[in-house]
Amino acid sequence: MTDTEQELGKAEMLLAQEEFDKARKKFNDIIKSDPSSARAHFGKAEASMGLQKVSAEEIMELYKKAWELEPDNVFYLTTLGSFCADIGRFNEAEQYYNKATEIDEENASLYFSEFAIAYFTKAPIIMEKFLDDNTTKMIRKKSLTYLLKALDMGPEEAKKLLES
């Protein structure tokens, strides 16, 4: 086991113990010594989530960096998508989830449904000030579109199925 791997293990243990500030500092030290460690960038983002002093932009950049360093890591990508949905950046979330389906086609239905549920549950909260009938309809339509994608089903097929 390399020194970096040992340090990552220690940092991840601190994170698991919810020692967010200590974990963030440990991940930061690892990044300084090995800027190409995707795990360290991801871990620092995760630790930062537990600290109110860290901006959403900084957390997002850390998640992005982890994914840039390991572009085939679907977990990093969907976590980034989920974070974007959490902060109301739905277009970006949609892009990241769609990218995940390209990388891991076998599990595309999972990523489509995950986005659909995130959008359906979080968009009304984020868009509360603008939540009228049209906005509600738009949210439901996009969510339903992605649920149908998850089921590999078109609107007409779904309608027939529901009417039978």
C-alpha positions in Angstrom: 0.0 0.0 0.0 1.4 3.4 -1.0 1.7 6.4 1.3 -1.1 8.1 -0.6 -3.4 5.1 -0.2 -2.7 5.0 3.5 -3.4 8.7 3.9 -6.6 8.4 1.8 -7.7 5.6 4.2 -7.1 7.8 7.2 -8.9 10.7 5.6 -11.9 8.5 4.6 -12.0 7.1 8.2 -12.2 10.7 9.5 -15.0 11.4 7.0 -16.9 8.2 8.1 -16.5 9.4 11.7 -18.1 12.8 10.6 -14.9 14.6 11.5 -15.5 16.8 8.5 -13.0 19.6 9.2 -10.2 17.2 9.9 -11.1 15.0 6.9 -11.1 18.0 4.6 -7.7 19.1 5.8 -6.3 15.6 5.4 -7.8 15.3 1.8 -6.3 18.8 1.1 -2.9 17.7 2.2 -3.2 14.6 -0.1 -4.2 16.9 -3.0 -1.1 19.1 -2.4 1.2 16.1 -2.6 -0.8 14.3 -5.4 -3.0 16.7 -7.4 -4.0 13.8 -9.7 -5.8 11.9 -6.9 -9.4 11.8 -7.9 -10.3 10.1 -4.6 -8.8 13.0 -2.7 -10.8 15.6 -4.6 -14.0 13.5 -4.2 -13.3 13.0 -0.5 -12.6 16.7 0.1 -16.0 17.5 -1.6 -17.7 15.0 0.6 -16.1 16.4 3.7 -16.9 19.9 2.6 -20.6 18.9 2.5 -20.5 18.6 6.2 -19.2 22.1 6.7 -21.3 25.2 6.4 -18.3 27.4 5.6 -17.7 25.9 2.2 -19.5 27.3 -0.8 -21.6 25.2 -3.1 -19.4 26.4 -6.0 -16.2 25.1 -4.3 -17.9 21.7 -3.6 -19.0 21.5 -7.2 -15.5 22.2 -8.5 -14.1 19.5 -6.3 -16.7 17.0 -7.6 -15.9 18.1 -11.2 -12.2 17.7 -10.6 -12.6 14.2 -9.3 -14.7 13.3 -12.4 -12.3 15.0 -14.8 -9.5 12.9 -13.3 -11.5 9.7 -13.7 -13.9 10.4 -16.5 -15.3 6.9 -16.6 -16.2 6.9 -12.9 -20.0 6.9 -13.1 -20.2 7.2 -9.3 -18.4 10.5 -9.3 -20.5 11.7 -12.2 -23.9 10.8 -10.7 -22.8 12.3 -7.3 -22.0 15.5 -9.2 -25.4 15.3 -10.9 -27.1 14.7 -7.6 -25.3 17.7 -6.0 -26.3 19.9 -8.9 -29.9 18.9 -8.4 -29.6 19.6 -4.6 -28.5 23.2 -5.3 -31.0 23.8 -8.1 -28.8 23.5 -11.1 -31.1 21.1 -12.9 -29.8 21.6 -16.4 -26.3 20.6 -15.3 -27.7 17.7 -13.3 -29.5 16.5 -16.4 -26.4 16.7 -18.4 -24.4 14.7 -15.9 -27.0 12.0 -15.6 -27.3 11.7 -19.3 -23.5 11.4 -19.6 -23.6 8.6 -17.0 -26.1 6.7 -19.3 -23.6 7.0 -22.1 -20.7 5.7 -20.0 -22.7 2.9 -18.4 -25.5 2.0 -20.8 -26.2 -1.2 -18.9 -27.5 0.9 -16.0 -29.0 3.7 -17.9 -32.5 3.1 -16.4 -31.1 3.7 -13.0 -29.6 7.0 -13.9 -32.7 8.2 -15.8 -34.9 7.3 -12.9 -32.5 8.9 -10.3 -32.7 12.2 -12.2 -36.4 12.0 -12.6 -37.0 11.5 -8.9 -34.4 14.2 -8.0 -36.0 16.7 -10.4 -39.6 15.8 -9.3 -38.8 16.2 -5.6 -36.3 19.1 -5.6 -37.5 21.4 -8.4 -40.7 22.4 -6.7 -38.7 23.4 -3.6 -36.1 25.3 -5.5 -38.6 26.9 -7.8 -41.1 27.7 -5.0 -41.3 31.4 -5.9 -42.3 30.6 -9.5 -44.4 27.5 -8.8 -47.6 28.1 -10.7 -49.6 25.5 -12.7 -47.4 25.9 -15.8 -44.2 25.3 -13.8 -45.7 22.3 -12.0 -46.7 20.9 -15.3 -43.2 21.4 -16.7 -41.7 19.7 -13.7 -44.0 16.7 -14.0 -43.6 16.4 -17.7 -39.8 16.4 -17.5 -39.9 13.9 -14.6 -42.3 11.7 -16.4 -40.2 11.9 -19.6 -37.2 10.6 -17.7 -39.2 7.9 -15.9 -40.4 6.7 -19.3 -36.8 6.6 -20.5 -35.9 4.5 -17.5 -38.6 2.1 -18.6 -37.5 2.3 -22.2 -41.0 3.3 -23.1 -42.4 6.1 -25.2 -45.5 8.2 -24.3 -47.8 6.4 -26.7 -46.9 3.0 -25.3 -47.3 4.2 -21.8 -50.7 5.7 -22.6 -51.9 2.4 -24.2 -50.6 0.5 -21.2 -52.4 2.8 -18.7 -55.7 2.6 -20.7 -55.7 -1.2 -20.9 
